[in-house]
Amino acid sequence: MPRLNEIPEIILHHADAGTWLRFHAPRTVLRTENPEEVLPALREIEALVEKKGWHAAGFLSYEAAPAFDPAFRVVPSRDFPLLWFGLFPPLCVVAGPAGGSYSLFP
């Protein structure tokens, strides 16, 4: 399984458009394990998307909830980021799985 510090390639299905999008060669990767850094990182991601026209792909973990409201209580995560986003140049449309269907599990 790839580690989150490796250079990623992400393939996502754009359901509204019915296409598959390939995100590769990120210009930068933002990640944090610190709840106090989650909101500033999201602001930075938004600014880079707006200013540079990049695309963001990544995740915000459940354990990041206290960054939005300290009343939320979660079990702290170990060795897993609260936020991880790659910021990518213009993406490209790629062919989807053969046969038009796919499964995440065998």
CYANA upper distance limits for C-alpha pairs under 8 A (distance plus 0.5 A):
  2 PRO  CA      6 GLU  CA      7.32
  4 LEU  CA      8 PRO  CA      8.27
  7 ILE  CA     25 ALA  CA      7.56
  7 ILE  CA     26 PRO  CA      7.97
  8 PRO  CA     24 HIS  CA      6.89
  8 PRO  CA     25 ALA  CA      7.73
  8 PRO  CA     26 PRO  CA      8.07
  8 PRO  CA     86 GLY  CA      8.44
  9 GLU  CA     22 ARG  CA      7.65
  9 GLU  CA     23 PHE  CA      6.18
  9 GLU  CA     24 HIS  CA      5.07
  9 GLU  CA     25 ALA  CA      7.71
 10 ILE  CA     22 ARG  CA      6.35
 10 ILE  CA     23 PHE  CA      5.50
 10 ILE  CA     24 HIS  CA      6.99
 10 ILE  CA     57 ALA  CA      8.23
 11 ILE  CA     20 TRP  CA      7.19
 11 ILE  CA     21 LEU  CA      6.06
 11 ILE  CA     22 ARG  CA      5.13
 11 ILE  CA     23 PHE  CA      6.76
 12 LEU  CA     20 TRP  CA      6.15
 12 LEU  CA     21 LEU  CA      5.78
 12 LEU  CA     22 ARG  CA      7.21
 13 HIS  CA     18 GLY  CA      7.69
 13 HIS  CA     19 THR  CA      6.45
 13 HIS  CA     20 TRP  CA      4.94
 13 HIS  CA     21 LEU  CA      6.73
 14 HIS  CA     18 GLY  CA      6.18
 14 HIS  CA     19 THR  CA      5.78
 14 HIS  CA     20 TRP  CA      6.35
 14 HIS  CA     21 LEU  CA      7.40
 15 ALA  CA     19 THR  CA      7.34
 19 THR  CA     93 VAL  CA      7.12
 19 THR  CA     94 VAL  CA      7.94
 19 THR  CA     95 ALA  CA      8.22
 19 THR  CA     96 GLY  CA      7.85
 20 TRP  CA     93 VAL  CA      6.15
 20 TRP  CA     94 VAL  CA      5.96
 20 TRP  CA     95 ALA  CA      6.93
 20 TRP  CA     96 GLY  CA      6.28
 21 LEU  CA     91 LEU  CA      7.10
 21 LEU  CA     92 CYS  CA      6.29
 21 LEU  CA     93 VAL  CA      5.16
 21 LEU  CA     94 VAL  CA      6.39
 22 ARG  CA     91 LEU  CA      6.37
 22 ARG  CA     92 CYS  CA      5.99
 22 ARG  CA     93 VAL  CA      6.71
 22 ARG  CA     94 VAL  CA      6.88
 23 PHE  CA     57 ALA  CA      8.16
 23 PHE  CA     88 PHE  CA      6.80
 23 PHE  CA     89 PRO  CA      8.42
 23 PHE  CA     91 LEU  CA      6.01
 23 PHE  CA     92 CYS  CA      7.78
 24 HIS  CA     88 PHE  CA      7.10
 24 HIS  CA     91 LEU  CA      8.10
 25 ALA  CA     88 PHE  CA      7.06
 25 ALA  CA     89 PRO  CA      8.13
 26 PRO  CA     86 GLY  CA      6.17
 26 PRO  CA     87 LEU  CA      5.76
 26 PRO  CA     88 PHE  CA      4.82
 26 PRO  CA     89 PRO  CA      7.27
 27 ARG  CA     86 GLY  CA      8.05
 27 ARG  CA     87 LEU  CA      6.23
 27 ARG  CA     88 PHE  CA      6.11
 27 ARG  CA     89 PRO  CA      7.34
 28 THR  CA     86 GLY  CA      6.53
 28 THR  CA     87 LEU  CA      6.00
 28 THR  CA     88 PHE  CA      7.98
 29 VAL  CA     84 TRP  CA      7.74
 29 VAL  CA     85 PHE  CA      6.22
 29 VAL  CA     86 GLY  CA      4.84
 29 VAL  CA     87 LEU  CA      6.62
 30 LEU  CA     41 ALA  CA      7.51
 30 LEU  CA     45 ILE  CA      8.41
 30 LEU  CA     83 LEU  CA      8.08
 30 LEU  CA     84 TRP  CA      6.23
 30 LEU  CA     85 PHE  CA      5.82
 30 LEU  CA     86 GLY  CA      6.88
 30 LEU  CA     87 LEU  CA      8.47
 31 ARG  CA     41 ALA  CA      8.29
 31 ARG  CA     81 PRO  CA      6.92
 31 ARG  CA     82 LEU  CA      7.94
 31 ARG  CA     83 LEU  CA      5.68
 31 ARG  CA     84 TRP  CA      4.77
 31 ARG  CA     85 PHE  CA      6.93
 32 THR  CA     37 GLU  CA      7.02
 32 THR  CA     38 VAL  CA      7.30
 32 THR  CA     81 PRO  CA      6.01
 32 THR  CA     82 LEU  CA      6.37
 32 THR  CA     83 LEU  CA      5.97
 32 THR  CA     84 TRP  CA      7.35
 33 GLU  CA     37 GLU  CA      8.45
 33 GLU  CA     80 PHE  CA      7.59
 33 GLU  CA     81 PRO  CA      5.12
 33 GLU  CA     82 LEU  CA      5.60
 33 GLU  CA     83 LEU  CA      7.56
 34 ASN  CA     38 VAL  CA      7.40
 34 ASN  CA     82 LEU  CA      7.62
 35 PRO  CA     64 ALA  CA      6.57
 35 PRO  CA     66 PRO  CA      7.30
 35 PRO  CA     67 ALA  CA      5.55
 35 PRO  CA     82 LEU  CA      7.71
 36 GLU  CA     40 PRO  CA      8.40
 36 GLU  CA     67 ALA  CA      6.72
 37 GLU  CA     41 ALA  CA      6.50
 38 VAL  CA     42 LEU  CA      6.75
 38 VAL  CA     64 ALA  CA      7.73
 38 VAL  CA     67 ALA  CA      6.75
 38 VAL  CA     82 LEU  CA      7.87
 38 VAL  CA     83 LEU  CA      7.08
 39 LEU  CA     43 ARG  CA      6.75
 39 LEU  CA     67 ALA  CA      7.28
 39 LEU  CA     68 PHE  CA      8.14
 40 PRO  CA     44 GLU  CA      6.69
 41 ALA  CA     45 ILE  CA      6.63
 42 LEU  CA     46 GLU  CA      6.68
 43 ARG  CA     47 ALA  CA      6.64
 44 GLU  CA     48 LEU  CA      6.67
 45 ILE  CA     49 VAL  CA      6.71
 45 ILE  CA     56 ALA  CA      7.63
 45 ILE  CA     85 PHE  CA      8.45
 45 ILE  CA     87 LEU  CA      8.04
 46 GLU  CA     50 GLU  CA      6.67
 47 ALA  CA     51 LYS  CA      6.31
 48 LEU  CA     52 LYS  CA      5.98
 48 LEU  CA     53 GLY  CA      7.62
 48 LEU  CA     54 TRP  CA      7.08
 48 LEU  CA     87 LEU  CA      8.40
 49 VAL  CA     53 GLY  CA      5.45
 49 VAL  CA     54 TRP  CA      5.17
 49 VAL  CA     55 HIS  CA      6.40
 49 VAL  CA     56 ALA  CA      7.49
 49 VAL  CA     87 LEU  CA      8.22
 50 GLU  CA     54 TRP  CA      8.00
 53 GLY  CA     89 PRO  CA      7.99
 53 GLY  CA     90 PRO  CA      8.06
 54 TRP  CA     87 LEU  CA      6.48
 54 TRP  CA     88 PHE  CA      5.80
 54 TRP  CA     89 PRO  CA      5.48
 54 TRP  CA     90 PRO  CA      6.77
 55 HIS  CA     87 LEU  CA      6.03
 55 HIS  CA     88 PHE  CA      5.54
 55 HIS  CA     89 PRO  CA      6.88
 55 HIS  CA     90 PRO  CA      7.29
 55 HIS  CA     91 LEU  CA      8.04
 56 ALA  CA     85 PHE  CA      6.70
 56 ALA  CA     86 GLY  CA      6.23
 56 ALA  CA     87 LEU  CA      5.12
 56 ALA  CA     88 PHE  CA      6.74
 57 ALA  CA     85 PHE  CA      5.96
 57 ALA  CA     86 GLY  CA      6.03
 57 ALA  CA     87 LEU  CA      7.20
 57 ALA  CA     88 PHE  CA      8.27
 58 GLY  CA     83 LEU  CA      8.29
 58 GLY  CA     84 TRP  CA      5.95
 58 GLY  CA     85 PHE  CA      4.56
 58 GLY  CA     86 GLY  CA      6.60
 59 PHE  CA     83 LEU  CA      6.39
 59 PHE  CA     84 TRP  CA      5.97
 59 PHE  CA     85 PHE  CA      6.72
 60 LEU  CA     64 ALA  CA      7.23
 60 LEU  CA     82 LEU  CA      6.34
 60 LEU  CA     83 LEU  CA      5.02
 60 LEU  CA     84 TRP  CA      7.07
 61 SER  CA     65 ALA  CA      8.37
 61 SER  CA     81 PRO  CA      7.90
 61 SER  CA     82 LEU  CA      5.51
 61 SER  CA     83 LEU  CA      6.72
 62 TYR  CA     82 LEU  CA      8.09
 63 GLU  CA     74 VAL  CA      6.22
 63 GLU  CA     75 VAL  CA      7.47
 63 GLU  CA     76 PRO  CA      6.96
 63 GLU  CA     77 SER  CA      7.21
 63 GLU  CA     82 LEU  CA      6.72
 64 ALA  CA     68 PHE  CA      8.18
 64 ALA  CA     82 LEU  CA      5.67
 64 ALA  CA     83 LEU  CA      7.86
 65 ALA  CA     69 ASP  CA      7.12
 65 ALA  CA     70 PRO  CA      8.35
 65 ALA  CA     72 PHE  CA      6.57
 65 ALA  CA     73 ARG  CA      8.21
 65 ALA  CA     74 VAL  CA      8.06
 66 PRO  CA     70 PRO  CA      4.99
 66 PRO  CA     71 ALA  CA      7.22
 66 PRO  CA     72 PHE  CA      5.59
 66 PRO  CA     73 ARG  CA      7.10
 66 PRO  CA     74 VAL  CA      8.13
 77 SER  CA     81 PRO  CA      8.25
 77 SER  CA     82 LEU  CA      8.45
 96 GLY  CA    100 GLY  CA      7.25
 97 PRO  CA    101 SER  CA      6.78
 97 PRO  CA    102 TYR  CA      6.74
